[in-house]
Amino acid sequence: MRTFLVIVQFIVCITLIISVLLQPGKSAGLSGSIAGGAEQLFGKQRSKGYEALFAKVTTVSAILFMVFSVMLVAVK
């Protein structure tokens, strides 16, 4: 059981890392956070395309990562 959980945890971990790295940046550095903050807050919505897909994959992977981490501690 523990070996299975470790293997699934590893797969979820790799999926989480890849999905985070493939997401585009949210700002243009320090100047984007100062000057373009309102545009990010009220600007275009990321409702379509691969950005939304990566956001969902990241969310699901993060939740699964936490769940499997707790399960691994409980099994130990």
PDB file of N, CA, C and O in Angstrom:
ATOM      1  N   MET A   1       0.821  -1.192   0.000  1.00  0.00           N
ATOM      2  CA  MET A   1       0.000   0.000   0.000  1.00  0.00           C
ATOM      3  C   MET A   1       0.870   1.264   0.000  1.00  0.00           C
ATOM      4  O   MET A   1       0.613   2.216  -0.737  1.00  0.00           O
ATOM      5  N   ARG A   2       1.896   1.243   0.841  1.00  0.00           N
ATOM      6  CA  ARG A   2       2.778   2.414   0.925  1.00  0.00           C
ATOM      7  C   ARG A   2       3.505   2.642  -0.399  1.00  0.00           C
ATOM      8  O   ARG A   2       3.669   3.787  -0.822  1.00  0.00           O
ATOM      9  N   THR A   3       3.942   1.572  -1.055  1.00  0.00           N
ATOM     10  CA  THR A   3       4.644   1.705  -2.326  1.00  0.00           C
ATOM     11  C   THR A   3       3.724   2.305  -3.386  1.00  0.00           C
ATOM     12  O   THR A   3       4.145   3.161  -4.165  1.00  0.00           O
ATOM     13  N   PHE A   4       2.490   1.865  -3.414  1.00  0.00           N
ATOM     14  CA  PHE A   4       1.517   2.411  -4.357  1.00  0.00           C
ATOM     15  C   PHE A   4       1.317   3.911  -4.118  1.00  0.00           C
ATOM     16  O   PHE A   4       1.295   4.695  -5.067  1.00  0.00           O
ATOM     17  N   LEU A   5       1.172   4.305  -2.854  1.00  0.00           N
ATOM     18  CA  LEU A   5       0.983   5.723  -2.531  1.00  0.00           C
ATOM     19  C   LEU A   5       2.200   6.561  -2.911  1.00  0.00           C
ATOM     20  O   LEU A   5       2.058   7.697  -3.363  1.00  0.00           O
ATOM     21  N   VAL A   6       3.391   6.003  -2.728  1.00  0.00           N
ATOM     22  CA  VAL A   6       4.606   6.738  -3.093  1.00  0.00           C
ATOM     23  C   VAL A   6       4.675   6.929  -4.607  1.00  0.00           C
ATOM     24  O   VAL A   6       5.058   8.000  -5.077  1.00  0.00           O
ATOM     25  N   ILE A   7       4.312   5.914  -5.364  1.00  0.00           N
ATOM     26  CA  ILE A   7       4.337   6.013  -6.827  1.00  0.00           C
ATOM     27  C   ILE A   7       3.320   7.042  -7.311  1.00  0.00           C
ATOM     28  O   ILE A   7       3.633   7.861  -8.176  1.00  0.00           O
ATOM     29  N   VAL A   8       2.111   7.009  -6.766  1.00  0.00           N
ATOM     30  CA  VAL A   8       1.085   7.980  -7.149  1.00  0.00           C
ATOM     31  C   VAL A   8       1.506   9.384  -6.721  1.00  0.00           C
ATOM     32  O   VAL A   8       1.294  10.347  -7.459  1.00  0.00           O
ATOM     33  N   GLN A   9       2.095   9.506  -5.544  1.00  0.00           N
ATOM     34  CA  GLN A   9       2.582  10.805  -5.073  1.00  0.00           C
ATOM     35  C   GLN A   9       3.643  11.365  -6.018  1.00  0.00           C
ATOM     36  O   GLN A   9       3.651  12.562  -6.304  1.00  0.00           O
ATOM     37  N   PHE A  10       4.520  10.518  -6.493  1.00  0.00           N
ATOM     38  CA  PHE A  10       5.565  10.946  -7.424  1.00  0.00           C
ATOM     39  C   PHE A  10       4.968  11.437  -8.740  1.00  0.00           C
ATOM     40  O   PHE A  10       5.397  12.460  -9.275  1.00  0.00           O
ATOM     41  N   ILE A  11       3.981  10.714  -9.261  1.00  0.00           N
ATOM     42  CA  ILE A  11       3.330  11.115 -10.512  1.00  0.00           C
ATOM     43  C   ILE A  11       2.596  12.441 -10.341  1.00  0.00           C
ATOM     44  O   ILE A  11       2.672  13.309 -11.211  1.00  0.00           O
ATOM     45  N   VAL A  12       1.891  12.601  -9.230  1.00  0.00           N
ATOM     46  CA  VAL A  12       1.188  13.850  -8.959  1.00  0.00           C
ATOM     47  C   VAL A  12       2.184  14.994  -8.798  1.00  0.00           C
ATOM     48  O   VAL A  12       1.934  16.105  -9.265  1.00  0.00           O
ATOM     49  N   CYS A  13       3.294  14.734  -8.151  1.00  0.00           N
ATOM     50  CA  CYS A  13       4.328  15.751  -7.954  1.00  0.00           C
ATOM     51  C   CYS A  13       4.897  16.226  -9.289  1.00  0.00           C
ATOM     52  O   CYS A  13       5.048  17.430  -9.500  1.00  0.00           O
ATOM     53  N   ILE A  14       5.210  15.312 -10.180  1.00  0.00           N
ATOM     54  CA  ILE A  14       5.743  15.670 -11.492  1.00  0.00           C
ATOM     55  C   ILE A  14       4.695  16.455 -12.290  1.00  0.00           C
ATOM     56  O   ILE A  14       5.026  17.431 -12.963  1.00  0.00           O
ATOM     57  N   THR A  15       3.440  16.027 -12.214  1.00  0.00           N
ATOM     58  CA  THR A  15       2.361  16.741 -12.896  1.00  0.00           C
ATOM     59  C   THR A  15       2.215  18.159 -12.368  1.00  0.00           C
ATOM     60  O   THR A  15       2.014  19.094 -13.143  1.00  0.00           O
ATOM     61  N   LEU A  16       2.316  18.323 -11.063  1.00  0.00           N
ATOM     62  CA  LEU A  16       2.210  19.652 -10.456  1.00  0.00           C
ATOM     63  C   LEU A  16       3.363  20.553 -10.888  1.00  0.00           C
ATOM     64  O   LEU A  16       3.147  21.721 -11.213  1.00  0.00           O
ATOM     65  N   ILE A  17       4.565  20.031 -10.893  1.00  0.00           N
ATOM     66  CA  ILE A  17       5.735  20.810 -11.295  1.00  0.00           C
ATOM     67  C   ILE A  17       5.610  21.247 -12.754  1.00  0.00           C
ATOM     68  O   ILE A  17       5.856  22.409 -13.076  1.00  0.00           O
ATOM     69  N   ILE A  18       5.233  20.327 -13.630  1.00  0.00           N
ATOM     70  CA  ILE A  18       5.123  20.648 -15.055  1.00  0.00           C
ATOM     71  C   ILE A  18       4.017  21.665 -15.305  1.00  0.00           C
ATOM     72  O   ILE A  18       4.196  22.593 -16.093  1.00  0.00           O
ATOM     73  N   SER A  19       2.883  21.498 -14.644  1.00  0.00           N
ATOM     74  CA  SER A  19       1.778  22.433 -14.874  1.00  0.00           C
ATOM     75  C   SER A  19       2.100  23.834 -14.363  1.00  0.00           C
ATOM     76  O   SER A  19       1.658  24.820 -14.953  1.00  0.00           O
ATOM     77  N   VAL A  20       2.852  23.935 -13.288  1.00  0.00           N
ATOM     78  CA  VAL A  20       3.250  25.256 -12.787  1.00  0.00           C
ATOM     79  C   VAL A  20       4.270  25.899 -13.729  1.00  0.00           C
ATOM     80  O   VAL A  20       4.188  27.094 -14.011  1.00  0.00           O
ATOM     81  N   LEU A  21       5.209  25.124 -14.205  1.00  0.00           N
ATOM     82  CA  LEU A  21       6.236  25.678 -15.079  1.00  0.00           C
ATOM     83  C   LEU A  21       5.707  26.080 -16.453  1.00  0.00           C
ATOM     84  O   LEU A  21       6.267  26.977 -17.081  1.00  0.00           O
ATOM     85  N   LEU A  22       4.652  25.445 -16.929  1.00  0.00           N
ATOM     86  CA  LEU A  22       4.113  25.762 -18.242  1.00  0.00           C
ATOM     87  C   LEU A  22       3.134  26.930 -18.234  1.00  0.00           C
ATOM     88  O   LEU A  22       2.725  27.396 -19.297  1.00  0.00           O
ATOM     89  N   GLN A  23       2.755  27.405 -17.067  1.00  0.00           N
ATOM     90  CA  GLN A  23       1.845  28.547 -17.005  1.00  0.00           C
ATOM     91  C   GLN A  23       2.587  29.827 -17.348  1.00  0.00           C
ATOM     92  O   GLN A  23       3.746  30.003 -16.974  1.00  0.00           O
ATOM     93  N   PRO A  24       1.905  30.728 -18.067  1.00  0.00           N
ATOM     94  CA  PRO A  24       2.542  32.017 -18.385  1.00  0.00           C
ATOM     95  C   PRO A  24       2.623  32.898 -17.144  1.00  0.00           C
ATOM     96  O   PRO A  24       1.871  32.711 -16.187  1.00  0.00           O
ATOM     97  N   GLY A  25       3.542  33.860 -17.170  1.00  0.00           N
ATOM     98  CA  GLY A  25       3.705  34.779 -16.054  1.00  0.00           C
ATOM     99  C   GLY A  25       2.493  35.679 -15.889  1.00  0.00           C
ATOM    100  O   GLY A  25       1.772  35.945 -16.850  1.00  0.00           O
ATOM    101  N   LYS A  26       2.277  36.141 -14.684  1.00  0.00           N
ATOM    102  CA  LYS A  26       1.113  36.966 -14.396  1.00  0.00           C
ATOM    103  C   LYS A  26       1.408  38.454 -14.495  1.00  0.00           C
ATOM    104  O   LYS A  26       0.477  39.250 -14.619  1.00  0.00           O
ATOM    105  N   SER A  27       2.670  38.855 -14.445  1.00  0.00           N
ATOM    106  CA  SER A  27       2.992  40.277 -14.520  1.00  0.00           C
ATOM    107  C   SER A  27       4.304  40.470 -15.258  1.00  0.00           C
ATOM    108  O   SER A  27       4.979  39.505 -15.617  1.00  0.00           O
ATOM    109  N   ALA A  28       4.648  41.703 -15.474  1.00  0.00           N
ATOM    110  CA  ALA A  28       5.877  42.041 -16.183  1.00  0.00           C
ATOM    111  C   ALA A  28       6.951  42.481 -15.197  1.00  0.00           C
ATOM    112  O   ALA A  28       7.652  43.462 -15.444  1.00  0.00           O
ATOM    113  N   GLY A  29       7.082  41.786 -14.113  1.00  0.00           N
ATOM    114  CA  GLY A  29       8.105  42.125 -13.129  1.00  0.00           C
ATOM    115  C   GLY A  29       7.625  43.189 -12.163  1.00  0.00           C
ATOM    116  O   GLY A  29       6.425  43.322 -11.923  1.00  0.00           O
ATOM    117  N   LEU A  30       8.565  43.951 -11.606  1.00  0.00           N
ATOM    118  CA  LEU A  30       8.241  44.961 -10.610  1.00  0.00           C
ATOM    119  C   LEU A  30       7.401  46.082 -11.193  1.00  0.00           C
ATOM    120  O   LEU A  30       6.467  46.553 -10.543  1.00  0.00           O
ATOM    121  N   SER A  31       7.711  46.514 -12.394  1.00  0.00           N
ATOM    122  CA  SER A  31       6.927  47.591 -13.006  1.00  0.00           C
ATOM    123  C   SER A  31       5.502  47.142 -13.297  1.00  0.00           C
ATOM    124  O   SER A  31       4.573  47.944 -13.204  1.00  0.00           O
ATOM    125  N   GLY A  32       5.318  45.890 -13.643  1.00  0.00           N
ATOM    126  CA  GLY A  32       3.975  45.379 -13.894  1.00  0.00           C
ATOM    127  C   GLY A  32       3.154  45.289 -12.628  1.00  0.00           C
ATOM    128  O   GLY A  32       1.936  45.461 -12.664  1.00  0.00           O
ATOM    129  N   SER A  33       3.803  45.021 -11.510  1.00  0.00           N
ATOM    130  CA  SER A  33       3.053  44.926 -10.266  1.00  0.00           C
ATOM    131  C   SER A  33       2.672  46.287  -9.725  1.00  0.00           C
ATOM    132  O   SER A  33       1.677  46.409  -9.011  1.00  0.00           O
ATOM    133  N   ILE A  34       3.446  47.315 -10.052  1.00  0.00           N
ATOM    134  CA  ILE A  34       3.115  48.662  -9.579  1.00  0.00           C
ATOM    135  C   ILE A  34       2.146  49.347 -10.535  1.00  0.00           C
ATOM    136  O   ILE A  34       1.098  49.836 -10.114  1.00  0.00           O
ATOM    137  N   ALA A  35       2.490  49.385 -11.807  1.00  0.00           N
ATOM    138  CA  ALA A  35       1.695  50.139 -12.769  1.00  0.00           C
ATOM    139  C   ALA A  35       0.518  49.347 -13.311  1.00  0.00           C
ATOM    140  O   ALA A  35      -0.540  49.924 -13.565  1.00  0.00           O
ATOM    141  N   GLY A  36       0.668  48.060 -13.494  1.00  0.00           N
ATOM    142  CA  GLY A  36      -0.375  47.289 -14.157  1.00  0.00           C
ATOM    143  C   GLY A  36      -1.211  46.448 -13.229  1.00  0.00           C
ATOM    144  O   GLY A  36      -1.846  45.489 -13.670  1.00  0.00           O
ATOM    145  N   GLY A  37      -1.229  46.778 -11.966  1.00  0.00           N
ATOM    146  CA  GLY A  37      -1.990  45.984 -11.014  1.00  0.00           C
ATOM    147  C   GLY A  37      -3.480  46.014 -11.272  1.00  0.00           C
ATOM    148  O   GLY A  37      -4.153  44.989 -11.163  1.00  0.00           O
ATOM    149  N   ALA A  38      -4.005  47.187 -11.615  1.00  0.00           N
ATOM    150  CA  ALA A  38      -5.438  47.296 -11.873  1.00  0.00           C
ATOM    151  C   ALA A  38      -5.820  46.549 -13.148  1.00  0.00           C
ATOM    152  O   ALA A  38      -6.910  45.984 -13.243  1.00  0.00           O
ATOM    153  N   GLU A  39      -4.921  46.550 -14.122  1.00  0.00           N
ATOM    154  CA  GLU A  39      -5.216  45.832 -15.366  1.00  0.00           C
ATOM    155  C   GLU A  39      -5.294  44.337 -15.111  1.00  0.00           C
ATOM    156  O   GLU A  39      -6.124  43.644 -15.700  1.00  0.00           O
ATOM    157  N   GLN A  40      -4.439  43.842 -14.241  1.00  0.00           N
ATOM    158  CA  GLN A  40      -4.491  42.420 -13.926  1.00  0.00           C
ATOM    159  C   GLN A  40      -5.762  42.075 -13.169  1.00  0.00           C
ATOM    160  O   GLN A  40      -6.363  41.022 -13.382  1.00  0.00           O
ATOM    161  N   LEU A  41      -6.165  42.984 -12.276  1.00  0.00           N
ATOM    162  CA  LEU A  41      -7.334  42.708 -11.463  1.00  0.00           C
ATOM    163  C   LEU A  41      -8.617  42.820 -12.267  1.00  0.00           C
ATOM    164  O   LEU A  41      -9.512  41.985 -12.135  1.00  0.00           O
ATOM    165  N   PHE A  42      -8.711  43.850 -13.100  1.00  0.00           N
ATOM    166  CA  PHE A  42      -9.936  44.104 -13.850  1.00  0.00           C
ATOM    167  C   PHE A  42      -9.785  43.846 -15.340  1.00  0.00           C
ATOM    168  O   PHE A  42     -10.725  44.078 -16.101  1.00  0.00           O
ATOM    169  N   GLY A  43      -8.641  43.378 -15.767  1.00  0.00           N
ATOM    170  CA  GLY A  43      -8.361  43.201 -17.189  1.00  0.00           C
ATOM    171  C   GLY A  43      -8.970  41.947 -17.761  1.00  0.00           C
ATOM    172  O   GLY A  43      -9.992  41.455 -17.284  1.00  0.00           O
ATOM    173  N   LYS A  44      -8.326  41.436 -18.793  1.00  0.00           N
ATOM    174  CA  LYS A  44      -8.866  40.280 -19.505  1.00  0.00           C
ATOM    175  C   LYS A  44      -8.952  39.059 -18.596  1.00  0.00           C
ATOM    176  O   LYS A  44      -8.113  38.860 -17.718  1.00  0.00           O
ATOM    177  N   GLN A  45      -9.949  38.273 -18.814  1.00  0.00           N
ATOM    178  CA  GLN A  45     -10.159  37.061 -18.027  1.00  0.00           C
ATOM    179  C   GLN A  45      -9.554  35.874 -18.758  1.00  0.00           C
ATOM    180  O   GLN A  45      -9.602  35.802 -19.986  1.00  0.00           O
ATOM    181  N   ARG A  46      -8.981  34.937 -17.996  1.00  0.00           N
ATOM    182  CA  ARG A  46      -8.367  33.759 -18.585  1.00  0.00           C
ATOM    183  C   ARG A  46      -9.376  32.602 -18.592  1.00  0.00           C
ATOM    184  O   ARG A  46      -9.154  31.580 -17.942  1.00  0.00           O
ATOM    185  N   SER A  47     -10.453  32.762 -19.307  1.00  0.00           N
ATOM    186  CA  SER A  47     -11.498  31.759 -19.244  1.00  0.00           C
ATOM    187  C   SER A  47     -11.365  30.680 -20.311  1.00  0.00           C
ATOM    188  O   SER A  47     -12.032  29.648 -20.227  1.00  0.00           O
ATOM    189  N   LYS A  48     -10.519  30.897 -21.312  1.00  0.00           N
ATOM    190  CA  LYS A  48     -10.421  29.929 -22.395  1.00  0.00           C
ATOM    191  C   LYS A  48      -8.963  29.611 -22.679  1.00  0.00           C
ATOM    192  O   LYS A  48      -8.055  30.340 -22.279  1.00  0.00           O
ATOM    193  N   GLY A  49      -8.769  28.523 -23.366  1.00  0.00           N
ATOM    194  CA  GLY A  49      -7.441  28.192 -23.837  1.00  0.00           C
ATOM    195  C   GLY A  49      -6.641  27.348 -22.866  1.00  0.00           C
ATOM    196  O   GLY A  49      -7.149  26.828 -21.873  1.00  0.00           O
ATOM    197  N   TYR A  50      -5.381  27.239 -23.196  1.00  0.00           N
ATOM    198  CA  TYR A  50      -4.499  26.387 -22.413  1.00  0.00           C
ATOM    199  C   TYR A  50      -4.190  26.973 -21.039  1.00  0.00           C
ATOM    200  O   TYR A  50      -3.839  26.227 -20.125  1.00  0.00           O
ATOM    201  N   GLU A  51      -4.311  28.288 -20.871  1.00  0.00           N
ATOM    202  CA  GLU A  51      -4.064  28.896 -19.562  1.00  0.00           C
ATOM    203  C   GLU A  51      -5.068  28.400 -18.531  1.00  0.00           C
ATOM    204  O   GLU A  51      -4.703  28.097 -17.396  1.00  0.00           O
ATOM    205  N   ALA A  52      -6.338  28.318 -18.931  1.00  0.00           N
ATOM    206  CA  ALA A  52      -7.371  27.812 -18.030  1.00  0.00           C
ATOM    207  C   ALA A  52      -7.150  26.336 -17.741  1.00  0.00           C
ATOM    208  O   ALA A  52      -7.350  25.882 -16.615  1.00  0.00           O
ATOM    209  N   LEU A  53      -6.737  25.586 -18.760  1.00  0.00           N
ATOM    210  CA  LEU A  53      -6.467  24.172 -18.567  1.00  0.00           C
ATOM    211  C   LEU A  53      -5.334  23.961 -17.564  1.00  0.00           C
ATOM    212  O   LEU A  53      -5.446  23.130 -16.663  1.00  0.00           O
ATOM    213  N   PHE A  54      -4.236  24.720 -17.722  1.00  0.00           N
ATOM    214  CA  PHE A  54      -3.119  24.589 -16.792  1.00  0.00           C
ATOM    215  C   PHE A  54      -3.504  25.030 -15.385  1.00  0.00           C
ATOM    216  O   PHE A  54      -3.017  24.465 -14.406  1.00  0.00           O
ATOM    217  N   ALA A  55      -4.367  26.026 -15.273  1.00  0.00           N
ATOM    218  CA  ALA A  55      -4.818  26.469 -13.950  1.00  0.00           C
ATOM    219  C   ALA A  55      -5.621  25.374 -13.258  1.00  0.00           C
ATOM    220  O   ALA A  55      -5.459  25.148 -12.059  1.00  0.00           O
ATOM    221  N   LYS A  56      -6.482  24.697 -14.005  1.00  0.00           N
ATOM    222  CA  LYS A  56      -7.280  23.611 -13.427  1.00  0.00           C
ATOM    223  C   LYS A  56      -6.412  22.417 -13.072  1.00  0.00           C
ATOM    224  O   LYS A  56      -6.578  21.812 -12.013  1.00  0.00           O
ATOM    225  N   VAL A  57      -5.482  22.077 -13.964  1.00  0.00           N
ATOM    226  CA  VAL A  57      -4.575  20.952 -13.693  1.00  0.00           C
ATOM    227  C   VAL A  57      -3.723  21.247 -12.464  1.00  0.00           C
ATOM    228  O   VAL A  57      -3.480  20.356 -11.651  1.00  0.00           O
ATOM    229  N   THR A  58      -3.271  22.480 -12.323  1.00  0.00           N
ATOM    230  CA  THR A  58      -2.469  22.862 -11.167  1.00  0.00           C
ATOM    231  C   THR A  58      -3.282  22.750  -9.882  1.00  0.00           C
ATOM    232  O   THR A  58      -2.785  22.247  -8.874  1.00  0.00           O
ATOM    233  N   THR A  59      -4.519  23.213  -9.912  1.00  0.00           N
ATOM    234  CA  THR A  59      -5.369  23.145  -8.727  1.00  0.00           C
ATOM    235  C   THR A  59      -5.637  21.703  -8.315  1.00  0.00           C
ATOM    236  O   THR A  59      -5.510  21.351  -7.142  1.00  0.00           O
ATOM    237  N   VAL A  60      -6.006  20.879  -9.276  1.00  0.00           N
ATOM    238  CA  VAL A  60      -6.294  19.471  -8.972  1.00  0.00           C
ATOM    239  C   VAL A  60      -5.036  18.758  -8.486  1.00  0.00           C
ATOM    240  O   VAL A  60      -5.097  17.971  -7.542  1.00  0.00           O
ATOM    241  N   SER A  61      -3.906  19.024  -9.117  1.00  0.00           N
ATOM    242  CA  SER A  61      -2.654  18.384  -8.718  1.00  0.00           C
ATOM    243  C   SER A  61      -2.237  18.809  -7.308  1.00  0.00           C
ATOM    244  O   SER A  61      -1.743  17.990  -6.533  1.00  0.00           O
ATOM    245  N   ALA A  62      -2.432  20.067  -6.982  1.00  0.00           N
ATOM    246  CA  ALA A  62      -2.070  20.543  -5.645  1.00  0.00           C
ATOM    247  C   ALA A  62      -2.942  19.896  -4.578  1.00  0.00           C
ATOM    248  O   ALA A  62      -2.452  19.521  -3.513  1.00  0.00           O
ATOM    249  N   ILE A  63      -4.234  19.766  -4.863  1.00  0.00           N
ATOM    250  CA  ILE A  63      -5.128  19.118  -3.900  1.00  0.00           C
ATOM    251  C   ILE A  63      -4.761  17.649  -3.739  1.00  0.00           C
ATOM    252  O   ILE A  63      -4.702  17.141  -2.619  1.00  0.00           O
ATOM    253  N   LEU A  64      -4.514  16.964  -4.856  1.00  0.00           N
ATOM    254  CA  LEU A  64      -4.117  15.555  -4.780  1.00  0.00           C
ATOM    255  C   LEU A  64      -2.791  15.385  -4.052  1.00  0.00           C
ATOM    256  O   LEU A  64      -2.614  14.430  -3.296  1.00  0.00           O
ATOM    257  N   PHE A  65      -1.861  16.303  -4.274  1.00  0.00           N
ATOM    258  CA  PHE A  65      -0.575  16.246  -3.596  1.00  0.00           C
ATOM    259  C   PHE A  65      -0.756  16.323  -2.081  1.00  0.00           C
ATOM    260  O   PHE A  65      -0.132  15.565  -1.338  1.00  0.00           O
ATOM    261  N   MET A  66      -1.604  17.232  -1.630  1.00  0.00           N
ATOM    262  CA  MET A  66      -1.851  17.360  -0.190  1.00  0.00           C
ATOM    263  C   MET A  66      -2.547  16.124   0.368  1.00  0.00           C
ATOM    264  O   MET A  66      -2.203  15.646   1.449  1.00  0.00           O
ATOM    265  N   VAL A  67      -3.525  15.610  -0.370  1.00  0.00           N
ATOM    266  CA  VAL A  67      -4.256  14.433   0.102  1.00  0.00           C
ATOM    267  C   VAL A  67      -3.329  13.225   0.215  1.00  0.00           C
ATOM    268  O   VAL A  67      -3.353  12.514   1.220  1.00  0.00           O
ATOM    269  N   PHE A  68      -2.514  12.991  -0.811  1.00  0.00           N
ATOM    270  CA  PHE A  68      -1.618  11.845  -0.769  1.00  0.00           C
ATOM    271  C   PHE A  68      -0.508  12.024   0.257  1.00  0.00           C
ATOM    272  O   PHE A  68      -0.012  11.041   0.807  1.00  0.00           O
ATOM    273  N   SER A  69      -0.117  13.252   0.518  1.00  0.00           N
ATOM    274  CA  SER A  69       0.877  13.492   1.559  1.00  0.00           C
ATOM    275  C   SER A  69       0.332  13.114   2.922  1.00  0.00           C
ATOM    276  O   SER A  69       1.022  12.478   3.719  1.00  0.00           O
ATOM    277  N   VAL A  70      -0.912  13.506   3.192  1.00  0.00           N
ATOM    278  CA  VAL A  70      -1.542  13.145   4.466  1.00  0.00           C
ATOM    279  C   VAL A  70      -1.747  11.644   4.547  1.00  0.00           C
ATOM    280  O   VAL A  70      -1.556  11.052   5.609  1.00  0.00           O
ATOM    281  N   MET A  71      -2.130  11.020   3.446  1.00  0.00           N
ATOM    282  CA  MET A  71      -2.311   9.563   3.440  1.00  0.00           C
ATOM    283  C   MET A  71      -0.994   8.840   3.701  1.00  0.00           C
ATOM    284  O   MET A  71      -0.975   7.830   4.404  1.00  0.00           O
ATOM    285  N   LEU A  72       0.100   9.340   3.148  1.00  0.00           N
ATOM    286  CA  LEU A  72       1.397   8.712   3.390  1.00  0.00           C
ATOM    287  C   LEU A  72       1.806   8.827   4.849  1.00  0.00           C
ATOM    288  O   LEU A  72       2.384   7.894   5.408  1.00  0.00           O
ATOM    289  N   VAL A  73       1.512   9.956   5.465  1.00  0.00           N
ATOM    290  CA  VAL A  73       1.829  10.116   6.884  1.00  0.00           C
ATOM    291  C   VAL A  73       0.970   9.183   7.722  1.00  0.00           C
ATOM    292  O   VAL A  73       1.448   8.600   8.695  1.00  0.00           O
ATOM    293  N   ALA A  74      -0.303   9.038   7.348  1.00  0.00           N
ATOM    294  CA  ALA A  74      -1.208   8.167   8.098  1.00  0.00           C
ATOM    295  C   ALA A  74      -0.810   6.697   7.969  1.00  0.00           C
ATOM    296  O   ALA A  74      -0.956   5.933   8.924  1.00  0.00           O
ATOM    297  N   VAL A  75      -0.313   6.297   6.810  1.00  0.00           N
ATOM    298  CA  VAL A  75       0.093   4.908   6.598  1.00  0.00           C
ATOM    299  C   VAL A  75       1.372   4.595   7.364  1.00  0.00           C
ATOM    300  O   VAL A  75       1.574   3.472   7.827  1.00  0.00           O
ATOM    301  N   LYS A  76       2.219   5.587   7.488  1.00  0.00           N
ATOM    302  CA  LYS A  76       3.498   5.386   8.177  1.00  0.00           C
ATOM    303  C   LYS A  76       3.219   5.067   9.608  1.00  0.00           C
ATOM    304  O   LYS A  76       4.149   4.857  10.387  1.00  0.00           O
TER     305      LYS A  76
END
